[in-house]
Amino acid sequence: MAGPKETTLTAFFAFTSAPADGIQPPATELLYSDVPKFFTWMPARRQWRRRARVAPDGCTPAQLGRVNNVHPSTGDVYYLRLLLHRVQGPTSFLALRTVEGVLHATYREACLARGMLAEEGLVWNEIMEEAVAEYMPYQIRDLFAALIVHGPPPDVPALFDTYYSALAEDVVYRLQRRIAAGLDVEARANDVRRHVILLVEEKLLDSAASLQTQGVSLPAPTIGADGRPVVIFSEALSEDDGEEEEEEASEGRGTSFKRLLSHELPRDSAAQLEYATSRIPTLVPDQAAVFSAIRDAIDSEGLGRRIFLKAPGGCGKTYLASMLLAYARGRGKVALAVASSGVAATLMPLGRTAHSRFKIPIDIHARSMCNFEAGSDTAKLLKRTRLIVWDEATMAHRHCFEAVDRSIRDTIGNDAANRISWSLCGDFRQIPPVVRKGSMVQIIGASFRKSPLWSSFTKMELSTNMRVQTCVKKGNAEDASLLSTWASWLLAVGNNAVKSAARTPPRPAVAIESEDEEDTPNEASATEQLKKDLREALPDDGRQAGGGSLASRAGPSAAMPFASRAAELATKAICIPRALCQKAGKGIKDLLLSTFPDLESVNPTSPQECVDKLNGRMVLTVLNEDVAKINKEALDLFPGDPVQSISVKKLVEGEEGDWGDLATPEFMDCGPRLHSRAHPYPKGRHGRHAAAQPGSAEWGLQRHALHRHEDWHAQPRRARDGQQPGDYHP
């Protein structure tokens, strides 16, 4: 039976163990990251072979090796990576753990033996000491939680005990005042410690970290005279929570679920309900139909509804989703807001990504299960859930929905799962699911429309463009007409109903020359030309984009085989409206000034003026190199002197010490950042420039020279001659 295939690392061990070939440099003097400079990987044979030509000494080689970054929380894998950057010519994994003839049990111990790690606890104590001296208790708790997530420290319980008094200072003060007022008189020291631990745990709620998993035990609560657990700063457990949860609380269990539940059930339920009901009159008919369907399912306490809401951009699906969530939460029900992307999740109240909420595996397949089990906090939360709103659902692979549905039914049962109402929102004209190196057929097959669950959903649609309606209400009929025509053209493009270049006389897409036209047409004529071009590109029969089947919209060619039809749709040329194209000879500067007419005259010292004159406009491009060119041109046009922050790639003299081997170029290099204001960073409490806030991982690292920056105040070109980026100018 054949053994496992050689990897690039094990093959590196193989040739370092082999007899020397007499060619310089010898393999035993190479670091793992140096191998690509002198060797090339042969995938078919699974081995390294020396390069025929190598860059001479002092010259930058064409090939550079880079070991993938690993987070410190991964444990021994992280320390293995450190050793690979330090040990030359290792012959095996055991050789990496061997230091001066002693075989160590773990890679971390090997790093310690080589002096590659700072003294145990020293760095973490320095971070906490400085925070204790300068910041409030709640900020110190934020920092401690960040250390747990991004570290963690080697001995979390000891660090917690050392700085417990600082972490609990405000809690103790508040409790003393309450006791003086006759409240929480039964509270004891263990209740204070319990409360502080729970406060830190709240900061860790959205991460996989926990104080208890790090060895910080949660004390049992004091049992009061009434036989119930003492809970400081809040009411005791209510009878509605049931005997099971009361028993869990008395034993010190169930706490994380109660925190999770309180997070999803805001205390201002009356305000939530008022928000939703007061805005019902603002809904247009198609929005009102969706709201009524979901509302009736929530109020009925019976079977939930499954609705897929097809809604193009600008039709108010996020506004409707916020109302549905507010209504459900106002009625005391758990409503989960998830989205396929992080940006979409932030637009909904208490929104999270679907992968984070349901613990969907990254490598998804047809039989995948989510990473939560029966009896877990997530399962308990889902058992109480009555509504799930999933935005940008069309971006997710259909296996994600199937895994979530399968896992919910497996953990809470079919009856509880059937009581959950689903509102999936999206637009199939937009970004489809990502299939790595997938063909068009595979990408279409990953769509939710190909899932067995698709037939169980009621399809509803939003077609009223709310942006147009807003212009109409404001009495701006001209803008409303332009927006309506533009929206129709975009939908026609998405539905493949727009006239193609083959059916419309071709026009240049970018460069346009016309001696008859004025160089600077007035705004009214440009608007009319744009509307004319858009209307000319719409279907002749006047159908609204979005109606009918693909075959009816596509015409006779839809009868061709599927693969050929898909290729025809993918390669169809679309004629860009003439009014949207720049004339010949126009460049990036003209594009920027047409998009931001006030770019050169805005006052950079007035934030409000910048917002008023530049807000709501952007330039989109698909290539990063174009982004860099456009940003550079915009900075040159923007008034004031730009300031560039350059990250250094090595520690300043005298700071190498314990950090020298940790501060690799990949770790140190955080990339340049451009600013166009006189003060790129806000001032800290003592006049220092604070680039990060307490509680973030970057804060602790910056405090210890791992991310030190030098400010390079860019001068005009003629004044910068002879200066190098990184030269410091106060």
N, C-alpha and C positions, 0 to 999 in steps of 0.2 A: 504494500500500500504506500502510495507516494505521500511524502510529508508536506507540510505547508509550503507555499511558494516563498521564495526569497523576497524580502522587501528591500528598499534602498538602504535601510539601516543594517539589516542582517547581512546584506551583501557587502556593506562597508566593513563589518566585522570580519567577513570571510577574507577579503584581500589584505586587511591589516594582519591577519593571522598567517597568511601565506608567506613563503620565503621571499626575501627582498629581490626585486628585479633589477636593481642597480641603477635605476633612473631617478633623477632628482625632481622634486623632493621625495624622499621615501614615504611610504604610506604611514609609517609609524610616527611621523611628525605632523600629520594632518589632523585638523579638527573636522568634525563631520560637516560643518557648514562650508569648509574649504574644498570639499571633494569636487563639486561641479567645475571649479576652476581648472582642474588637472585631469578630470575623468569625465566620460560621457556615459549616461545610463542606456543600456541596451534592453528594452522591454521584452523582446522575444526570448533572449537568453537569461534574463533576470540577473544581470551582473554589470559591474562597472568596467569600462575599458579606458586606458590612458588616451588622452587626446594627442593627436599628431602634432598640433601646433598650440603652444601655450604663450600667453602674453609675457614679454620680458619683465624682469624685475623693475619696479617703479612705474609700470604702465597698468592702467586699469583693465582687468580682464573683461572680455565680452560676456562671460558667463559668471554669474554670482549665485551663491547658494544662500538660501534663507529657510530656516527651520520654522515651521508654523508656530504662531504664538499660542501659548497655553496659559489659562488663568491660574493663579496660585491656589484657588479653591479646589483644583483637580488633584491636589496632593502629590503623590510620588511621580506622576507624569510630569508635573511642573519641575520637580527637582531633577528628573532625568534629563529634561531639556537643558537645565543649567549645567549639568555635568558634560553634556555633549558640546557645549560651548567652551568648556574648560579643559577637558582631558584629551590629550593628543593620542591618536592611534589606538583606541581601545579595541580589544579583541573579542569582547563579549559583554553581556549585561553584567556578569559577575565582576569583570574587570573594572567596570564603571563604579561598582560599589566597593572596590578594594582600594584602600589608602594606606600606603606604607606597610603593605603586607597584611593588613587587617581587613577581613571581609565584613562589611557592615550589613545590618539586617534590612535597611531601607536606603533609598537614594537620598532622603533628607539627612540621615545620619552621615552619609558619605559627604554631603555638602558641608555639614558642620565640621567634620574632621578636616576638610580642606580649607576651612576658614572662609568659606564663601557666604556664610550667613551672618547677619548681625547677632550680637549677643542676645540670648533668649530674653524676650520681653523688653529690651532696651528701647527699641524704636517706638513700640506701642505706648510705653510709659511716657516717653517724651511727647508724643502726640497728645495724650490725655492730659499731661501736666500743663501744657500750653493752653489747651482748651479750658481747663479748670480755672486758669488764671484770667482768662479773657472773656468767657462766654457764659450765658445763662444755662441753668440746668436742662431746660428742654432742648437747647442746642447741643449740649453735651450728650444727651440721649440720642439725638439724631446722628451725631458723629459716631457714637458707639455702635449703633445699628449699621452704619455704613462700613465700619471696620469689620463687622461680622460678615456682611455680604461680600465685600471685596478683598478680605484678608484670607482667612480669618487669623487672629492672633494665635500663637501656639498654645496659650493657656487662658482660655476665655474666662473660666470661673475665677481664677486668681486676679485677672485684670478687673473683673466686675466687682469683686470684693474690695480691691484696693481703692477704687473710686466710687464705691457705693454711696458714700455720704454726699458727694458732689452730684451724683445722678438723682438722689432722693431729696435734695435740699428743699426745693419748692413744695414737694409733696408733704414733707414733714411740717413745713410752715403752714400750709393750708389746713392740714389736719389739726394742728394745735388750735387754730382759730375756730374750727368747727367744734372741737371738744369744749372749748370755752363757751360756746353758744349752746351746749347741750346736745350736739349731734355727734354721731360715731363714737360714743363714749366707750363702747366695747372693743374698739379697735386696738390691736397690739402691734408689736414690731414686725411680726410675721405678715400681718396684713399690709403694712407699708411696703415691705420688700416684695410681696406678691404684686401689689399695684405697680410698683416701678418696673418689675419684670414684664408685666402686661403692657405697659406703655412702650417699652422697647420692642416687644413682640408686635405691636401694632405697626411699627415702622417696617417690620420684616414680613408683613402680611402678603405682599405681592411677590415675594422672593421665596426661594426654596430653603432659605436659612431659618434657623430658630435657635433661641438661647438654650432651650431645653436639649436640643440635639448636640449642643456644644458643651453640655455638662452643667449648665446652670439650672438647678432644680427649682421647681415652683413650689413654694411652701403651701401647706394646707391652710385654708382660712380658719379663723377663730369661729367657734360655734357660739352663737349668742344665747341669751337667756331664753329665747323662744324656740331654741333648737334649730335655728336656721343659720347658714353661714353668714358671717359679717362681710359686707361689701361696702367699702368706704367710697364716699363721694357719689353714691347712687343708691337707688332703691334696692331692697333685697329681691330675691327671685320671686316672680309673680306666680300665682297658682295656675295661670294659663299655660305655663311652660311644661306642665306635666310632671308626674312623679319621676319618670326616667331621668330627665335633665336635672331635677332637684337632687336626685341621688348622685348623679355624676358630679355636680358642683360641690356637694358635701365631701366627695372623695378627692376633690382637686382636679377632676377631669371635665371634659366638655367645654373648657374655657375658650379654646381657639375657635370652636364653632360659634359660640355666642358672640365673639368679636366679629367673626365673619358675617353673621346674621345681622348684627347691629350696623355693620358697614353697608349692607344692602338694603336695610330698612331705615331710611332717614327718620329722625324724630319729628320733623315737621310734616307729618303725613297730611294734616289738614291743609297746609299751604300748598302741598303738591297737588292735592285734589282740586283745590281752588284754581291753581294755575291751569290745570287741564280743562276743567269745565268752563272756565271763563273764556277760553280761546276756541271753543267749539264753533261759535259763529264766524270765526275767521277762516274756517276751512272751506275750500271750494268743493263742489259736489263729489268729485272722484276721491278726494281726501276724506270727506265725511263718510263715504261708504265704507272705506277701509277701517276708519276709527270705530264706526258703529259695529262692524263685524267682530273686531277684537274686543271691544268693550262688552258686548253681549256675552261673549264667551267667558270673560273674566267674572262677570256678575253672576253667571248661571251656576258656577261651582260644579258644572258637569264636564263633559268632554270639551277639550280645547279645540281651537281652530288652527288650521295650517294654511297660511296664506303666503304666496310668493308675489311680491309687489314689484312689478316691472316699472321702473321710473328713470327716464333720462335725467341728465343734470339740469338743475334749476327748477324741478317740479315740486320741491318742498318735501322730499322724503325724510330728511333729517329733522325738519320741524315736526312732521307727523310722528316720527319715532320718539322724539322727546315728549310729545303729548301722551303717547301711549304708555311710556315708562312712568311719567308723572301720575297718570290716572291709576295704573296698577299699584304703584307704591302708595298713593294716597288712599287706596282701599285696603291697605295693610297687607298687600301681596308682595312676594318677592318677584322682581322683574330684572332679568339679566340683560345687559346691553353689551354686545360683542360685535366685533368687526373683523374683516379679513386683513386689514392693514392697521398699523398703529395710528396713522393720521386720522383715519375715519373713526377709530375708537375714541380719540380725544374730543370729537365733536358731539358725543352723546354723554349725558349725565352718568357718572360712574362707569364709563365705558372701558372695556378691556379687549385685548385681542382674543380671538376665539381659541388660539393655541394656548394662551395663558390661562384662560378661564376653564376650559375643558381638558387641559393637559393633553392636547392632541400630539401624537408623535410626529417628529419631523419627517422621517422616512415612512411615508404613508403607503398602504397597499389595501387590497380589497378586503382583507380580513383583520385589519388593524383594530386595536382597542385603545381607548384613552387611558391615561395613567392615573386613574382613581378607582378605588375599590368600594365595595359595599361597606357602609359604616364609617367611611371617611367623611371629613368635613364637606368636601365637594358633593358627595352623594346626599348627605343630609340637607344641604342647601338646595339641591335639585329637587328633593322630595317636597320642599315647600314652594318651589318655583311655580308660578302660574303664567309667566310670559317670558319668552326669549326673543329679543330683537337682534337680528344678525345683518349688519350693513355690509355693503360691497360683497354680497354672497357669491356673485358671479365670478369673483377672482379666485375663490377657493376650489380646490380639487374635490370632485364629487365624493371621493373616499373619505374626506374630512367629515362631511355630513353623515355619511353612513357609519363612520366610527363613533361619532357623538351619539347618534340615535341608538346604535347597538349597545354602547356602554351605558347609556341612561336606562334602557330597558333591562339590562343585565343587573344593574345595581339597585334600582328602586322599584322594579316591577312594571308590568305593562299598564296596570290600572293608574298608577301615579304618573307614568310617562304620558298616558293619553289625556291627562288633565292639563298638560302644558300646552299653551297656545304658542305658535311659532309665527313670526313675521320676518320673512327673508326679503331683503331689499337688494336691488341691483339692476344692472343694465347689461344685457348680453352684447351690446354694441361696443362696450368698453373692454378693459384689459381681461383677456381670458386666463384660465388657470395656467400656471407655468409648468411645462413638462420638459425636463432637462433633455436637450437634444431630441425632442419629440418631433414627429412629422405632423402635418396638418391634421391627418386622421386621428392621431393620438391626442392632439390638443382638443379636438372636438369631442373625442371620447371621454375626456376628463371633465367636461362640462356637467354641471348639476342637472341639466336637461336629459342627460343620458343615464341618470341614476334611477334605480327602482323607486326611490322615494318621491320622484318628481310627480308621479300620478296621484299621490296623496295630498298634494297641495292645490288649493284653489288659486287660480291665477287672476290677479287684479292689476290694474294699470293706472298710473298717474300720467295724464297727458297735458294738463294745464301748466304752462310755463309761468311760474310765480314771479320771475324777474320781469316778464312782460306785464303781468298784472300790477306789479308795484309801480312801473312807469305810468300805466293807465290811471291808477289812483292818484298819482302826483300831478296828473294833467299834462304829462309830457308825451303827447301823441307821436311826435316824430321819433323819439328814442324807442318807444314801444313798437312802432312799425318796423324799425331797423332790427331790433332784437327778435321780433317774431319771424322776420324773414331769415335772419341768421340761424335761429334755432331750427327752422324747417330745413334749411340747407344741411346743417350738421346731422339731423336725423336721416335725411336722404342719403348722405354719405354712409352713415352707419348701416342703413338698410340696403345698400347697393342699388338705390333707386335714382341716384344723381346721374345726370348725363355725363358720359365719359368723354375723354378727349377724342375718341374715334367718331362720336356722334356730334361733337361740337367743334367748330373751326378751331384748330390749335392756336394757343396764344403763349407767348413766352411766360415761363413761371416766375422769373425773377427780373430779368433785365428787359425793360420796355423803353423804347425810344419813339418819340413822336414830336415832330417839329411843330405840329398844330396845337398841341396841348401846352397850357401854361406850366411853368416850372413849379409854381405853388398854387394849385387850384384851391378855391375857397372851400370851406368845410361843407357847405350845403351841396355843392356839385359833387364832391367826393362821396358824400353819403348817398346821394341819388344814384351815382354810378355803381356803388357797392350793392345797393338793393336791386338794381337792374341786372347786374351780373348774377346775383344769387338766384333771382327768379328765373332767369334764362336757363340755369342749370337744373332746375327742378323738373320732375316728370311732366310730360305734356298733358296727360289726362287729368292733372290736378289732384291726384291721390295724395293724401297725407302720408308722409313717411312713417312707416311702422305698421301700416295695414296690409293685410293679405299675407299669403304664404311666400316662401322664398321663390318657388317656381313662378307664381303669378307676378311677382315683382321683377324677376330676372328675365322673363320673356322666353322665347323658344329655345334658347341655348340651355335652359334648365333640364332639358330631356337628355343631355349628354351624360356619360358615366360620371359617378360622384367625384373621382379623383381629378378628372379633366375639368369638371365644373368648379371644383375648389381651386384648382390652379388658375382658372380664368378669373375667378373673383379676386384672388390674391394679387394678380398682376394687372388688374384693370387700372388704367390711368385716369386720374381725376383732374379736371381743369380747375385750377385755382382762380377765383374771381380776380379780374383785372385790377380792381381798386385796392386789392390787398397786396399787390406787388410793387416793389420799388423800381424806379426808373434806372436805366443804365447809368453807371458812374456813381451811383449812391453807395455809401459804405456803412460800416457799423455806427459811425457817429450820426449819420442821418437817421438810421433806424432808432437809435437811442433818443434823439431829439424829437422824433415824431411820436415816440411812445411816452417820453417824459419831457414835455415842452419847457418846464421850469427847472430842468436839471442844472443848468449853468447859473441860474440866478437865485436858487434857494439859499436861505441863510443856514449854514450848518450848525450854528450855535443855538438855533431855535428848534427844539424837537417837534413842537406842535406844527410849525410851518413845514417841516420835512414831511410830517404825516399828512398834512392837508394837501400838499402839492405832489407827493410821490406815491401815496397809498392807492391800492387798488389796481396797480398796473405792474406788469412784469414782462420779461422777454424769455420765451421758452426755446430751448434748443436741445438736440439729442446727443451731442458730443461734448465731452468734458473739455476738449481743447477749445471749442467755440465758447464755452462758458468762461474759460480763463481769458480769452481775447476780449469778450464783451465786458466782463467785469473790469479788466484793466482800462479799457476805453472809458467806462463809466466813472472810474475813480479819477481819471485824468480830467474829465469834464466837471466833476463835482468840486465845488469851491473848497478851499482849505488845503492844508498839507496832510497827505496820508501818513499813517503811522503803521509800521510793519513790525510784528513781534516775531523774532527769530528764535527757534529752539536750539539749544546747544546739544551736541552729541557726546559730550564728555563732561565729567565733573571738574569743577575748578580745582586748582592746586590745593592740596591739603584735605580734600574731601573724599578722595578715592576710598581709602580705608576699607570698611566692611561692605561698602556699597559698590566697590569697583567692579566686581564680577556680575552683580545684578543689573547694573545700568548699561545694558547692551544698547547699540544704536537703535534697534527697533523699539526698545522700551523708552528711550530718551526722546526720540523724534516724534513730536506731536504736531509737526507741520506748521508753516507760517500762517499767520492770520492778519488780514488787512483791516484797518480801521480808517475812517476819514474824519475823526473828531480829534480835538486837541488833547483830550484825556481818554485813552482807549479803555481804561478800566476804572470802575468807581473806587474812591478812596476807602480804606478800611478805618477801623476805629482809631488807629494811631498814625494815620496819614500814609500807610503803605497802600500800594496798589493791590487790591484783592481780586485775583482772577478766578477764584472759586469760593463757594460758600461753605461754612462749617457743616459737616455732615456728609459732604461728598467725598468720594475716594480721592479725587484730585487734590482736595484740600490737604489731607494728611501727607500726600506725597510731595506737594509743593513746599510744605513746611520743612522738608528735610532734603532739599536741594536736588531731588530726583527730577523735578521738572522746573528747574530754574530757567528764567527767560531773560534775555537782554533786549531792550527796546531799541530798535533802529528807527530813528525819526528820519524818514526819507526826505532828502533835500531835492530841489530842482536838479535836473540832470547835470547842468553845467557846474553846479556846486557839489555834486556827488562824485565827480571824477576823481579817481584815485582812492575812493573809499570802498571798503568791502562790506557786504552784508554781515552784520554781527558787530561792527564797530559801534561803540557805545557813545551816544551824545546826550548829555543831560538836558 
